[in-house]
Amino acid sequence: MIQTFNPDFRADIKEKLERQEFMKLMGFQVTKIEVGRVEGELVLEQRHRQHKGFAHGGVIATLADIVAGFAAVSLVPKDHHVVTAEIKVSYFHPGVGDKLLAKGFVLKQGRKLNFCEAEVYVVTKGKEPLLIAKASTSMATITPEDLKRV
């Protein structure tokens, strides 16, 4: 069973999001925060696209990393941090559309690692969202003791 060790996880994640300059530069917005689950969206602009109008693979991978990471953050104690230890992204379709929707969730919770998945969909007005990528991630928990050794 997945459980949080931080009853204020929503407020803490919202505060962390305020400091996420890279997300601001991209234009990514988190739309849902639950225990072990985070979702967000990105309105696609020219800067997010590569040739033929496809969403850039790096943008898709970044969105998957963000939502999976914050899903893991929702579980750890307030004084702990989360970093990506491993990510594998599989691409199914080119992301041609109006916006990207990213969903991240924790599959298995651990003391030092949380195993997560993320799904990225392209959304086009008048059509059903299309799954374009899935990611499997391992998110490592960094404790205050770990930071003393750095």
Summary of the structure (lengths in Angstrom):
residues: 150
radius of gyration: 15.5
end to end distance: 32.0
largest distance: 52.9
contacts: 481
relative contact order: 0.20
helix: 29%
strand: 40%
